[in-house]
Amino acid sequence: MKFDRIFIFCYSFLVLCLEIGDFSITPENIEELKNFVNNLMSCKKIVGLGLTLVYDNKVILADGFGMASIEKRIPVDKHSKFAIGSLTKAFTSTVIAKVLSENPRYNWDTPIKDILGNDFRLFDDIRTDNINLRDLLGHKVGVPGYFEPLLVGFPENTSREEFIKNIQYQPPVAPIRTKFIYSNYFYALAGYVAEKITGRSWEHLVQEYLFNPLCMKNSGFVDHISSFHEFALGYSYIKKTPVKLKEELLYTSSPSGPAGSIYSTPKDMGEWILLHLNTGKDSSGHNLVDNATLKETYRGQMATPLFGNLYKPRFPISDAVISYNMGWLSSVYRGYKRLWHSGGIVGYSSLLWLFPDKKVGIYASMTGSKSNGNSDAIKTILSRSADMLLGLDPWLNDTTACSFPEPWIKKSPVEYPLDEIIPEPLWNISTQQDDYVGFYCNPAFGMMKIQKQNSQLILRYGRFGKMKLYPITETSFDIRYIEALWFVTNSDDNVTPVRITFSSDFDSLVYPIDRTYRNTTFSRNCNVNVDSSNFQGNGGNIMHYIHDTGSYLKSYLLLLNLFLILFIQWH
């Protein structure tokens, strides 16, 4: 009888421990994970990595792996700075939650037009009159991402207000609130709305509301710094060999900063994770953001057609996206609710996972483009980390992490460039080069310039965009990026040139501004304020284009009318 009571007590205690998930993370667990990360970095040739782990509301690891600079042999540590790309979006939605809680006359569903006034316009009246913050932050506007201008960079002196004004010329491809279409432009607009409500810049709001109270002393904005000596530097790859990118390319995040301009460190990101695991409270328990308003950013806004889901029985585990929220996505990983977002900016890849019900959070940022299997690598690191922190048996080992998604599904072989040196174009068509030379413009996306240089045609677009033209036919050309953005069309997994097409009379060209939804026409001989100096040096600026053709026509008619009056009086 006594033995039975002891057995029942021990069994009940064991069941209770299993039910509450009572386990601890040991130094041996951390060391095993570090070995896993180092092995993966070796097989994937990852240059540098920052990693942060939060368990049971405590930061248990904030560390660096690999090199911040190969050339200078500087290692990554917990203070190394990484550009976190679109992880910035959650900072923007959190700031807006704070702004709304302090300005109750506005909420997530207030039409943007009611905040910005009648001067605010989008492509059509339905969007202009009805778009709200929930639509902007949930990617529900129905307008494509139009990424190419963001890649090449807007002019250095473009204000956020000017940037926002041009959005009205971007054509939609779907009715409002019917389709998830990711766009950085509308996160910039959301940040601009916060600026108009408060009278302070988005950067100032992030600093005041988040960085300062969270003691994120080594975090900031990549477009506001002049020295990158404390950064883990960005790289791309040629035949698995890392090649350093120009740090100034990070300035392409301006003026769309609310979509992706923040940099941070493994140490600082621990504080950011704790804020959200505690729904608006910092690590000391102080309430920084209203709980109810912040929780709204975690709620699903739109079902997402994102790829990369894992399902049984093909994979050992299930990992599926449910929805896009506001700066976050909702997923289910091995039965656990997960909030997350990824981030990518030239030379960097980042990923952040939160398991709110378990008070677990993981952040990783690595240098190197998403070629060379890096997008898979960062996901495998977070998967292995999550398994450890959730007390689950790991489904990845050193071998399968390096081969992922194999052996479960076959992956496409990496396409390698021939060389870092771009081949010279061969002019094998009858049309003269001068027939293509000139300015081509679009009201939404600015201006391109085609010019002759050393018996070749060069296309300049944006702050850093410079491309060589390779004739295919009289009207069809392939273009390859050179100089700062060389890796876009000539690095591992990025060897396909961009195809552009001229009209038969050479009065316009069609360029794939958005490669998923539509090509965009740039017209020749448009009304421009041309400053040829803008096209010198390291890429050209997008020129100021006269958008309001109605105003231009009215001015012309007024001058014509005045001329007629003077002519009649003279005679």
Stockholm file with secondary structure:
# STOCKHOLM 1.0

chainA/1-571         MKFDRIFIFCYSFLVLCLEIGDFSITPENIEELKNFVNNLMSCKKIVGLGLTLVYDNKVILADGFGMASIEKRIPVDKHSKFAIGSLTKAFTSTVIAKVLSENPRYNWDTPIKDILGNDFRLFDDIRTDNINLRDLLGHKVGVPGYFEPLLVGFPENTSREEFIKNIQYQPPVAPIRTKFIYSNYFYALAGYVAEKITGRSWEHLVQEYLFNPLCMKNSGFVDHISSFHEFALGYSYIKKTPVKLKEELLYTSSPSGPAGSIYSTPKDMGEWILLHLNTGKDSSGHNLVDNATLKETYRGQMATPLFGNLYKPRFPISDAVISYNMGWLSSVYRGYKRLWHSGGIVGYSSLLWLFPDKKVGIYASMTGSKSNGNSDAIKTILSRSADMLLGLDPWLNDTTACSFPEPWIKKSPVEYPLDEIIPEPLWNISTQQDDYVGFYCNPAFGMMKIQKQNSQLILRYGRFGKMKLYPITETSFDIRYIEALWFVTNSDDNVTPVRITFSSDFDSLVYPIDRTYRNTTFSRNCNVNVDSSNFQGNGGNIMHYIHDTGSYLKSYLLLLNLFLILFIQWH
#=GR chainA/1-571 SS CHHHHHHHHHHHHHHHHHHTTCCCCCHHHHHHHHHHHHHHHHHHTCCEEEEEEEETTEEEEEEEEEEEETTTTEECCTTCBEECGGGHHHHHHHHHHHHHHHCTTCCTTSBHHHHHCTTCCCSSHHHHHHCBHHHHHTTCSCCCCCCHHHHHCCCTTCCHHHHHHGGGGCCCSSCTTSSCCCCHHHHHHHHHHHHHHHSSCHHHHHIIIIITTTTCTTCEEGGGCSCCTTBCCCEEEETTEEEECCGGGGGGGCSCHHHHCEEECHHHHHHHHHHHHTTSBCTTSCBCSCHHHHHGGGSCCBCCCCSCCBCTTTSSSCEEEEEECSSCEEEEETTEEEEEEEEEETTEEEEEEEEGGGTEEEEEEEESCSTTTHHHHHHHHHHHHHHHHHTCCCSCCHHHHHHTTTTTSCCCCCCCCSCSSCCCCCCCSSSCGGGTCEEEEETTTEEEEEEEETTEEEEEETTTEEEEEEESSSSEEEEEECGGGGGGTSBTTBCCCEEEEECTTSSEEEEEEETTTEEEEEEESCCBCCCGGGGSSSSCCCCCBCCCHHHHHHHHHHHHHHHHHHHHHHC
#=GC SS_cons         CHHHHHHHHHHHHHHHHHHTTCCCCCHHHHHHHHHHHHHHHHHHTCCEEEEEEEETTEEEEEEEEEEEETTTTEECCTTCBEECGGGHHHHHHHHHHHHHHHCTTCCTTSBHHHHHCTTCCCSSHHHHHHCBHHHHHTTCSCCCCCCHHHHHCCCTTCCHHHHHHGGGGCCCSSCTTSSCCCCHHHHHHHHHHHHHHHSSCHHHHHIIIIITTTTCTTCEEGGGCSCCTTBCCCEEEETTEEEECCGGGGGGGCSCHHHHCEEECHHHHHHHHHHHHTTSBCTTSCBCSCHHHHHGGGSCCBCCCCSCCBCTTTSSSCEEEEEECSSCEEEEETTEEEEEEEEEETTEEEEEEEEGGGTEEEEEEEESCSTTTHHHHHHHHHHHHHHHHHTCCCSCCHHHHHHTTTTTSCCCCCCCCSCSSCCCCCCCSSSCGGGTCEEEEETTTEEEEEEEETTEEEEEETTTEEEEEEESSSSEEEEEECGGGGGGTSBTTBCCCEEEEECTTSSEEEEEEETTTEEEEEEESCCBCCCGGGGSSSSCCCCCBCCCHHHHHHHHHHHHHHHHHHHHHHC
//
